[in-house]
Amino acid sequence: MNKLISVIIPAYNNESFLEDCLQSLLEQTYPHFEAIVIDDGSLDNTWELCEKLQKRDDRIHIFRQKHQGVSITRNRGMELASGNYFVFLDGDDMLHPDFLKCLLNRLLETKADMAGCNFFRIASTKVKKEPAKNFTENFDKPWKSLNPEQVQEWFYNKSNSTLGMASCKIITKSLICSGEQQKFAPTVSLGEDTLFIYQLIKKGVHFEFTDVKGYLYRMHNNSATHSWEPFNNKDPLSIYKQIRDEEFHLGHIEYAKKYEKLYLSVLRNKYNMAKRDGQKEICRKLCIEGHEAMSDPAFVGSRLIYYLTFHSRLLYIIGRFIWHCIKMLRGDKK
């Protein structure tokens, strides 16, 4: 088996982590891959590190551009890729040594469109220098096969959080390019993965999944998800509302309501995190968004939870406690 896999790696100010990332790739038990590393206008020594690492292995291909964001960088990576299978890997993360081999094997055996695994988070200070030593599991857990209808249910019920991520999986180029070629939305600064996967799922996807934690997500102060930069934009949570509204207008009311709940959860959590971090201007913007949501006639049932979030922190905590007690009494483990 010598199918070529294109591993697309955006790198922005990753000089402290990129070497570990690429080393985890070079240690893969499946050798037929190309690493498309794109320096997205880094302000540190990421590009100099790219030039150094490229000399280690001719499977590493490096490119440089002005800073344009992760979506445009990934889109360029897909344009440059030569393989028929894509893997999206962030420049500060790492892969299990058997990630490429096991996911590709499963993909080919089942003729699926995507194959994926679970991930785990680890603080940067606890990451071991030898990539393989960070992974404690082998790819020996059972696989779950999902048809297009089951994939939709997983996506809307958030039964598996990795489904909405572009990473943690291998995706066929044929799926991405079928019909209108799918790209990451360049104007989206938060949740671009979720929108990309949502648009793929609408095409009808056969997905294979194993619960093995084969993707290492490194947590550090410069991680995109720990930055408040996206919230300086006008509407950072637009994708959640976009998916909700699209499903509502398609007549998929139950799916729309499920994504409304997710939007509420993200809005609520970000507001509380912003308060914790002293981000007063972001709190103000999110509070305004909360008030606008309360005036939306489409989802009347959401108003109470918005009210508790933005008007009474104490009532919100009490309400959340009571709700969890009710779920426990019902035997609901989720």
N, C-alpha and C positions, 0 to 999 in steps of 0.2 A: 504494500500500500504506500503510494507516494503522492497522495493528494496534497496540493499546496494550500497551506493556511496562511492568510494574511493577518498579522497581529498589528492593530492600529493603535499607536501610543502617542496621545497628545502630551507634550511636556511644557509646563510653564513654571519657571522658577523651581525646578526639581533637582537642582544640583546635589542636594543632600540625600536623595532617594533613588534617582534614576539608575544608578549602577546596580543597586539591589534588585530593582525591577527587571532590568535586562539580564542579570545573572540568573534569575529564576526562569527566564525564557531560554537561555542557553543551556540550562540543565534539564530541559524537557526530554522525556524518553521518546518523544516523537520528533524526528529531526527535520521534517519537510515543512518548514515555515519561513516566512519573511517577516522581519520586524520593520514596520513603517513608523519611524520616530520623527515627529514633527515638533520642532521648537517653536512655540507660539509667541515669539517676541519676548523671551525671558530677559529679565533685568539682572540676573546673576550669571554664573558661569555654566549654565546648562548647555549652551552650544559647544563650548570648549570640551565639556565632558562627552557630548555626543561624538565629536570628532575623535576623541580618545577611544571610546568604546567601539566605534565602527571598525577600528583597526584590529579588534580581537576576532571578528567573525564577519565573513562576507554576506551573511544573511541579514545583517543590520544595515538598513538604508536610512539615511538621515536627510532631513529637509528643514528649511528655515523660512519663517514668514514674519510679517508684522503681527502684533498682538490682535487677534480677532475673536478669541473665545473658543471654548471647547467644541461647540457645534460645528462651526466652519472648519475647524481643524480636523475633526473626524470626517467631515464630508470630503475634504481634500485627501485624507488618507484613503477613503474608499475609491476615489478617482485614480490614485496612484497604485492601488493594490493589483497584484497579478493573480492572486488565488481565487478559488471558487468558494472559499469559506472564510468568514470574517470573525475575528475575536477583537473586542474592544477592551483594552487594558490601560488603566490610568498610570501615569508615570511615577506614582508613589506607591503603587500596589504590587502584589506578587502572585504568582500562580503555583499551585501544587505541581510537582515534577511530572505527574501523570495526567495533568489537566487536558492537554491537547490530544494525547493518545486515546484516553477513555471517552472523552466527549465526541471525538470524530468517529471512533469505532461504533458508538451507539447510534450516531446520526446515520451512518452508512448501513448498519444492520437493520434499522427500522425504517429507513427512507424518510426520516423526519425532516422538518424545516429548521428546527432549532433543538439543541440539546444544552442543558444547563445543570449547574450544581449550586450548592449553598455557599455562603461566605461567612467570614467572621471578622470582627473588628479587633484591632490590637493597638495599644498606644505605641507611638514611635519609639519610646524609650525602652520598650520591652521586646522589640523586634530583634531576632537573632541574625547575625551577619550572614550565616550560611542559610540561604532561602529554604531548603528542604526541612531544616530543623524546626521551622515555625509551624509545620503542618503535622497534626497528631493523628489524622485519619487517613485510611486508604480508600480507594474507590471500590469498596466491596459491599456497599449498601445496595438494596434493590432499586430498580428504576421504576418510575411511574410514567405510563404512556397516556397522553391527553390528546383527544381529538379537538377540532376547532371549537366545538360548543363547550367542552370542558375547560379549554384554555380561557375562553371568555368568562366563564364562571369564576375561575381562579383570579383572573385580573380584577374583576369588579368586587369580588369578596375579599380581596387582598389575602387569600388563603396562603399565598407564598410571596413574601416581599421581594424576592429576587426576580420575579417575573417581570416587574416593571423597570428593571435595570438593564441597560445595554451590556454591561459587563456580566461576568459569571456564566457566560454561555458562548456557544459557537452557532453562527447563523449562516445559512446558505446564501450565497450571492444571488442565486436565482429567486429567492423569496424577496430580497430587497429590490431587485430590478424588475420583478414581475409587474405588469401594468405600468403605472407611473412610478419611476424609480424613487424609492424612499430616501429621504435625507433628514438630517437633524435640523430643526427649525433655528435659523441663525439669530432670530430676535428673542428667543426664549432664554432667560438667564437662570431659571430654576425649574427643574422637572423636565428638562429636554429629553432625558432617557425615557420617562414615562410616556411622553407624547410620541416618540419614535416607535416604541414597542406597541402602543395602542394602534397606531396606523398600520403596523405589520399584522397585528391580530385581526384587524378588519378584513384582511385579505384571506383569512382562513389558514390557521397554523396548526400543524402537528408538532407537538412539543414533548420532548423526553426529559425527565427530571430525576436527579438523585439528590438526596439530602446530605451528601458528603460535603464537608466544608473545604472546598478546593480553591477558594479565592480569598486572598488576604487583603483586607481593607485597612490601610494604615491611617491611624488618627493622629493628627498633629495640628498645630496652630494655623498652618497655612492651607489646610484642607478646604476645598471649595464649599463644602456643606457647613463649615464652621465660620464662614465669612458672612458679614452683613452686606457685602457689596451689591448682591442682586436686589436688595430691598431699597436701594437708592433709585431703582428704576420705577416707572409709573405703576406697573401692575405685575409684580413678581410671581403671583399665584395664578396667572392667567390660564395656564394649561389645565388646571383642575376644573376651572369654570368652563373652559372650552370643551372638554370632554363631557362634562355634565350637561351642558346646553345642547351639544350635538346629539347625545343620546335622547334627551328630552324631545327634541324636534323630530327625531326619527321614530318617536312613539315608544321608545324603550324606557318607560317610566321607572321601572324597578332598578334598572342599571343607572339611570340618572340620579335616583335617590341615593344609591350606594356611593356614587361619586360625590354627591353633595355632602355625605357624611365624612368622606375622606377630606374634602376641601375644608369643612368645618374643623376637622381634627388638626390639619396642618396650620390653618389660620390661628386656631386657639393656641397650639403649641408654640408657634413662632412669636405670638404676642407675649406669652408668658416668659419665653426665653429672652425676648428683647427687654422686658421689664427687669429680669434678673441681671442682664448685662448692662443696664443703664442706658439703653438705646432709646432715648426719649423721642426723637423725631420719628424713628421707625414705629414705636408704640403709637404715636399720633396717627401715622398713616394707616396702620392696621386697625386702629379703632374706627377711623373713618370708613374703612372697607367693611368693618363689622356692622356699622350703622346702615350702610347701603344694602348689605345683605338682608338686614332685618326688614327692609322695605320692599324686597323682591316678592311679588305675589305668587311666584311659582312654587316656592317651598316654604309654606307657612309654618310647618312643623319645626323648622329650624330656628325660629325666632327666640324661643325660650333659652336655648343653649347659648346663642349669641349674647343675649341679655346677661346671663350669668357670667359669661366670660369677661365682658367689657364693662359691666356695671357693679358687680359684686363678687370679688375674688373669694370671699368667705362662703357665700351661697354656692358658688361654683364647686368649691372643694367639698362642701357638705353633700351637694347633689351628686357629685361623682362617687363619693363614698357610698351613698345609698344605692346608686345604680349598680355598683360592683357587688354589694350585698345581695341585691335582688338576683343578679346573675348567678351568684354562688348558690343561692337557695333553689334556683331553677336547675342547677347542675350544669350550667353553661360554662365550659372551661376556657372559652375564647375571650 
